[in-house]
């Protein structure tokens, strides 16, 4: 470990760049690395620092385990450190923790390892078409659906395919929320021109979770002009969202129409056959032999998203590597509850709560997620936030995203205000019960 208790940027980039979290709970965090040399070096030199950083991030005191990434060789030759730029980062690669990523170094997501089924067949075909003929028929390509169904996988697969033909392509990936934060920083630092230059010179621009720009006037204004510049220059734009453009209540019409001028495709929840195919593929990828009876049980129990299926296979792999445990029905039954979630996606539940509260008080959902602060609307808005928190257990920051990007302290304050009102006005309980019944219909 470095004498200061920290680590140089060169060492961070080399030893930890490809370090991944394979499993996490309150007691243990399992990391994987892609070579035995890295595993041994981290274990001997940086384990104490890694454990301290993990505890700081999780807020607990889990133990840390290091394993070899599936398919990595047990031994490897010494790997030379990548040449560093003057700033200390690897060429053509963003430093760890940066907000946009050069996708030619993310090779995990390809068309070859995307499992196609009835729920995602059309989205896969559209993505493949864009990869073959970018900025042609389908520009922008807008992919929507609940979290964890493969939207980001298809996004990366497109660009990895393009980069295989043109490694010098300028492909930029950014999350919608990070795009907003970068714009705010550029305004504060008076670097607006550099911000615009970066995004408007992209050959391919990919924005994940574009719904986060809705309701943010300055961000929408900047995105509008960036979109127009790229589209006019015949550059490919790829967007993902948890909902279609028509359901983004605070999205400007001029942006919504631009989304709709391309191709909008959705990914639905995977059916049983697709879940079984994914489980078999993931198990084979990590060289696990699992009885079909066990896989069938998992496929029947975990229905919400693909991340659940990936997560339980990773847990099986970690269990076998760390303790040599047998992968059988007993283990599956003990692990499945950890990955089970409510079948209905949380965002859809939140939208239904907002819609039900709006109907009950004679407003529109746009009123509740908007900026108007007149008393009756604010009261209904606070009730919506309270019910979302109670029913979905979403965090304050995530509730803030639903309500036009309000910060977590505002959400906490509004919910606390409603709770005080509720104590003084017990009749509100009957109102809440009636709205709950409406949501369940």
C-alpha positions in Angstrom: 0.0 0.0 0.0 1.2 3.5 -0.6 2.7 5.2 2.4 0.0 7.9 2.3 -2.8 5.3 2.4 -3.8 6.3 -1.1 -2.9 5.0 -4.6 -1.4 6.7 -7.6 -3.5 7.2 -10.6 -1.2 5.0 -12.7 -1.5 2.2 -10.2 -5.3 2.7 -9.9 -5.7 2.5 -13.7 -3.5 -0.5 -14.1 -4.5 -2.7 -11.2 -8.2 -1.7 -10.7 -9.4 -0.7 -14.1 -11.0 -4.0 -14.9 -12.0 -4.9 -11.3 -15.7 -5.8 -11.1 -18.1 -6.4 -8.3 -19.5 -9.9 -8.6 -21.6 -10.1 -5.5 -22.4 -7.8 -2.6 -24.4 -8.0 0.6 -24.1 -6.8 4.2 -21.4 -9.3 5.1 -19.2 -9.7 2.0 -18.2 -7.9 -1.3 -16.7 -10.2 -3.9 -14.5 -8.5 -6.6 -13.2 -10.2 -9.7 -10.1 -9.4 -11.7 -9.0 -10.6 -15.1 -5.6 -12.1 -14.2 -3.9 -14.0 -11.4 -1.1 -11.4 -11.3 -3.6 -8.6 -10.5 -5.4 -10.7 -7.9 -2.2 -11.6 -6.1 -0.9 -8.0 -6.2 -4.1 -6.5 -4.9 -4.3 -9.2 -2.2 -0.8 -8.5 -1.0 -0.5 -4.7 -1.5 -3.9 -3.1 -1.7 -6.4 -5.3 0.2 -6.4 -3.1 3.3 -7.1 0.0 1.1 -9.7 -1.8 -0.9 -11.5 -2.9 2.3 -11.5 0.6 3.7 -12.8 2.1 0.5 -15.5 -0.6 0.3 -16.6 0.1 3.9 -16.7 3.8 3.2 -19.0 3.4 0.1 -21.3 0.8 1.6 -21.5 2.4 5.1 -20.9 -1.0 6.7 -17.9 -3.2 7.4 -18.2 -6.1 4.9 -15.2 -8.4 4.3 -13.6 -8.3 0.9 -12.9 -11.4 -1.3 -11.0 -11.4 -4.6 -11.6 -14.0 -7.3 -10.6 -14.6 -10.9 -13.0 -13.4 -13.5 -14.7 -16.3 -15.3 -12.6 -17.5 -18.1 -9.5 -15.7 -17.0 -6.3 -17.8 -17.0 -5.0 -19.1 -13.7 -1.5 -17.8 -14.6 -0.5 -15.0 -16.9 2.6 -13.4 -18.2 3.6 -10.0 -16.8 1.4 -7.4 -18.5 3.1 -4.1 -19.4 1.4 -0.9 -18.0 -0.3 1.1 -20.7 1.5 4.2 -21.8 0.2 7.2 -19.8 -0.7 10.6 -21.1 0.6 13.8 -19.4 -2.5 13.8 -17.2 -1.9 10.2 -16.1 -4.7 8.4 -17.9 -4.5 5.7 -20.5 -4.9 6.8 -24.1 -8.4 6.5 -25.6 -9.8 5.5 -22.2 -11.5 7.7 -19.6 -10.2 7.5 -16.1 -12.2 5.4 -13.6 -15.2 7.3 -12.3 -15.5 9.6 -15.3 -18.9 10.3 -16.6 -18.5 9.3 -20.2 -16.8 6.2 -21.5 -15.0 5.3 -24.7 -16.9 2.2 -25.6 -14.2 0.5 -27.6 -12.9 -0.7 -24.2 -16.2 -2.2 -23.1 -16.3 -5.5 -24.9 -18.6 -7.3 -22.6 -21.8 -6.4 -24.5 -22.0 -7.7 -28.1 -24.7 -9.0 -30.4 -23.1 -12.4 -30.1 -23.9 -12.7 -26.3 -27.3 -11.0 -26.5 -30.0 -13.7 -26.1 -32.9 -13.1 -28.4 -36.5 -14.0 -27.5 -40.0 -12.8 -28.3 -39.8 -9.9 -25.8 -36.7 -8.3 -27.4 -36.6 -9.6 -31.0 -37.7 -6.4 -32.7 -35.4 -4.2 -30.6 -32.5 -6.5 -31.4 -33.2 -6.4 -35.2 -33.4 -2.6 -35.1 -30.1 -2.3 -33.2 -28.4 -4.7 -35.7 -29.7 -2.6 -38.5 -28.3 0.6 -37.0 -24.9 -1.1 -36.4 -24.8 -2.1 -40.1 -26.0 1.2 -41.5 -25.5 4.0 -38.9 -27.3 7.4 -39.4 -29.4 5.9 -42.2 -33.0 4.9 -41.7 -33.2 4.7 -37.9 -31.9 8.0 -36.4 -32.4 8.4 -33.6 -32.9 4.9 -32.3 -34.9 5.1 -29.1 -35.1 2.0 -27.0 -37.4 1.9 -23.9 -38.4 -0.5 -21.3 -38.0 -1.3 -17.6 -34.6 -1.5 -16.0 -32.5 -4.6 -16.4 -33.9 -5.9 -19.7 -31.0 -5.3 -22.0 -31.3 -1.7 -23.3 -27.8 -0.8 -22.4 -26.5 -4.1 -23.8 -27.9 -3.3 -27.2 -26.6 0.2 -27.0 -23.1 -1.0 -26.4 -23.4 -3.8 -29.0 -24.1 -1.3 -31.7 -21.0 0.8 -30.9 -18.7 -2.2 -30.4 -19.8 -3.4 -33.9 -19.1 0.1 -35.4 -15.7 0.3 -33.6 -14.7 -3.1 -34.9 -14.8 -1.5 -38.4 -13.5 2.0 -37.4 -11.5 2.0 -34.2 -11.0 5.8 -34.4 -14.7 6.5 -34.3 -15.6 9.1 -31.7 -18.3 7.4 -29.7 -19.5 9.0 -26.5 -21.7 7.4 -23.9 -23.3 9.5 -21.1 -26.1 9.0 -18.6 -28.9 11.6 -18.8 -28.4 12.7 -15.3 -24.6 13.1 -15.8 -25.3 15.1 -19.0 -27.3 17.5 -16.9 -24.6 17.7 -14.2 -21.8 18.3 -16.8 -23.9 21.1 -18.3 -24.4 22.7 -14.8 -20.6 22.5 -14.2 -19.8 24.0 -17.6 -22.1 27.0 -16.8 -20.5 27.5 -13.4 -17.0 27.2 -14.8 -17.8 29.2 -18.0 -16.7 26.3 -20.2 -19.9 26.1 -22.3 -18.0 26.1 -25.6 -15.9 23.1 -24.6 -19.0 21.3 -23.5 -20.7 21.9 -26.8 -17.6 21.0 -28.8 -17.3 17.7 -27.0 -20.8 16.5 -27.8 -21.3 18.0 -31.1 -18.1 16.5 -32.5 -19.3 12.9 -31.6 -19.6 10.4 -34.5 -22.0 8.4 -32.3 -23.8 9.9 -29.2 -25.4 7.5 -26.8 -27.5 8.8 -23.9 -28.7 6.3 -21.3 -31.8 7.1 -19.2 -32.7 10.2 -21.4 -35.9 10.6 -19.3 -33.7 12.5 -16.7 -33.5 15.6 -18.9 -37.3 16.0 -18.8 -38.4 19.0 -16.8 -34.9 20.6 -16.9 -35.2 23.7 -19.1 -31.5 24.5 -19.6 -30.6 20.8 -20.2 -33.4 20.4 -22.8 -32.3 23.6 -24.6 -28.7 22.4 -24.8 -29.7 18.9 -25.8 -32.0 20.2 -28.5 -29.2 22.1 -30.2 -26.8 19.2 -29.8 -29.3 16.8 -31.3 -29.9 19.1 -34.3 -26.2 19.6 -34.9 -25.5 15.8 -34.9 -28.6 14.9 -37.0 -27.7 17.6 -39.6 -24.2 16.1 -39.8 -25.5 12.6 -40.3 -24.2 11.3 -37.0 -26.0 8.4 -35.2 -27.9 9.1 -32.0 -29.0 6.3 -29.7 -31.2 6.8 -26.7 -32.6 4.7 -23.9 -35.4 5.4 -21.5 -37.6 3.6 -19.0 -40.7 4.9 -20.8 -41.7 6.1 -24.3 -41.5 9.8 -25.3 -45.3 10.2 -25.0 -45.1 9.4 -21.3 -42.4 11.9 -20.5 -44.9 14.5 -19.2 -42.4 17.3 -18.8 -40.5 16.8 -22.0 -40.6 19.7 -24.4 -42.7 18.9 -27.5 -39.9 20.0 -29.9 -37.7 17.3 -28.4 -40.5 14.7 -28.2 -41.1 15.1 -32.0 -37.4 14.6 -32.7 -37.4 11.3 -30.8 -40.5 10.2 -32.7 -38.9 11.0 -36.1 -36.6 8.1 -35.7 -37.5 4.5 -34.6 -38.9 3.8 -31.2 -38.7 0.2 -30.0 -39.5 -1.4 -26.7 -38.1 -4.3 -24.7 -40.6 -6.2 -22.6 -40.2 -8.6 -19.7 -38.6 -11.9 -20.7 -40.9 -14.9 -21.0 -40.0 -18.3 -19.4 -38.3 -19.6 -22.5 -36.0 -16.6 -22.8 -35.2 -16.7 -19.0 -34.2 -20.3 -19.4 -32.0 -19.5 -22.4 -30.3 -16.7 -20.5 -29.7 -18.8 -17.4 -28.1 -21.6 -19.5 -26.0 -19.1 -21.4 -24.7 -17.4 -18.3 -24.0 -20.7 -16.6 -22.0 -21.9 -19.6 -20.1 -18.6 -19.7 -18.7 -19.2 -16.2 -18.3 -23.0 -16.7 -21.0 -24.1 -14.3 -22.9 -27.3 -14.7 -26.4 -26.7 -13.2 -29.3 -29.2 -13.4 -32.2 -28.1 -15.6 -34.5 -28.6 -12.7 -32.7 -26.0 -10.7 -32.6 -23.6 -13.7 -36.3 -24.1 -14.3 -37.0 -23.3 -10.6 -35.0 -20.0 -10.9 -36.6 -19.1 -14.3 -40.1 -19.6 -12.7 -39.3 -17.5 -9.6 -37.2 -14.6 -11.0 -39.3 -12.9 -13.7 -38.6 -9.1 -13.3 -35.4 -8.6 -15.2 -32.2 -10.1 -16.6 -30.0 -8.7 -13.9 -31.6 -11.0 -11.4 -30.7 -14.0 -13.5 -27.1 -12.8 -14.0 -26.9 -12.0 -10.3 -27.8 -15.5 -9.1 -25.5 -17.2 -11.5 -22.6 -15.0 -10.3 -23.6 -15.9 -6.7 -23.5 -19.6 -7.7 -20.0 -19.1 -9.2 -18.7 -17.2 -6.2 -20.1 -19.9 -3.8 -18.3 -22.6 -5.7 -15.0 -20.7 -6.0 -14.9 -19.5 -2.4 -16.3 -22.5 -0.5 -16.7 -25.3 -3.1 -20.4 -25.5 -2.2 -22.7 -27.7 -4.3 -25.1 -26.0 -6.7 -28.4 -27.7 -6.1 -32.0 -27.0 -5.4 -31.4 -26.3 -1.7 -28.9 -23.6 -2.6 -31.3 -22.1 -5.2 -34.2 -22.0 -2.7 -32.0 -20.2 -0.2 -30.7 -17.6 -2.7 -33.8 -16.8 -4.8 -35.5 -14.6 -2.1 -32.4 -12.3 -2.2 -33.1 -11.6 -5.8 -36.9 -11.5 -5.9 -38.5 -8.2 -6.4 -42.1 -7.0 -7.0 -43.1 -8.2 -10.4 -44.3 -4.7 -11.4 -41.3 -2.4 -12.2 -41.0 0.4 -9.6 -41.1 3.2 -12.1 -44.5 2.0 -13.4 -45.8 1.8 -9.8 -44.7 5.3 -9.1 -46.3 6.6 -12.3 -49.6 4.9 -11.3 -49.5 6.5 -7.9 -49.0 9.9 -9.4 -51.8 9.3 -11.9 -54.2 8.1 -9.2 -53.5 11.0 -6.8 -53.9 13.5 -9.7 -57.3 12.0 -10.7 -58.4 11.9 -7.1 -57.8 15.7 -6.6 -58.8 16.8 -10.1 -55.3 17.5 -11.4 -53.1 16.1 -14.2 -49.8 14.1 -13.6 -48.0 17.0 -15.2 -49.3 19.3 -12.5 -47.8 17.1 -9.8 -44.4 16.6 -11.4 -44.2 20.3 -12.5 -43.1 23.5 -10.9 -46.4 25.1 -9.8 -46.5 25.6 -6.1 -50.1 26.7 -5.4 -51.4 25.1 -2.2 -53.7 22.3 -3.5 -51.2 21.1 -6.1 -48.3 21.2 -3.6 -50.4 19.2 -1.1 -51.3 16.6 -3.7 -47.6 16.5 -4.8 -46.5 15.9 -1.2 -49.1 13.1 -0.9 -47.7 11.5 -4.1 -44.2 11.6 -2.8 -45.3 10.1 0.6 -47.2 7.2 -1.1 -44.3 6.4 -3.5 -41.9 6.3 -0.5 -44.3 4.1 1.4 -45.3 1.7 -1.4 -42.1 1.4 -3.4 -39.4 2.2 -0.8 -37.6 4.3 -3.5 -34.7 6.4 -2.2 -35.2 10.2 -1.8 -32.9 10.9 -4.8 -34.7 8.5 -7.0 -38.1 10.0 -6.1 -36.6 13.4 -6.9 -35.8 12.2 -10.4 -39.4 11.3 -11.0 -40.5 14.7 -9.9 -38.5 16.7 -12.4 -35.1 16.4 -10.9 -35.8 17.8 -7.4 -33.0 17.1 -5.0 -33.2 14.6 -2.1 -33.5 17.3 0.6 -36.6 18.8 -1.1 -38.2 15.3 -1.3 -37.4 14.6 2.4 -38.8 18.0 3.4 -42.0 17.6 1.4 -42.6 14.1 2.8 -42.0 15.3 6.3 -44.4 18.1 5.8 -47.1 15.7 4.6 -46.5 13.4 7.6 -47.0 16.4 10.0 -50.3 17.2 8.2 -51.4 13.6 8.4 -50.9 13.6 12.2 -53.2 16.7 12.5 -55.8 15.5 9.9 -56.6 11.8 10.5 -59.3 11.9 7.8 -56.4 11.9 5.3 -56.0 8.2 6.1 -59.3 7.4 4.4 -58.2 9.5 1.3 -55.0 7.4 1.1 -56.9 4.2 1.5 -59.2 5.2 -1.4 -56.2 6.1 -3.6 -54.5 2.7 -2.8 -57.7 0.9 -3.9 -57.6 3.0 -7.1 -54.0 2.0 -7.8 -54.7 -1.7 -7.4 -57.6 -1.7 -9.9 
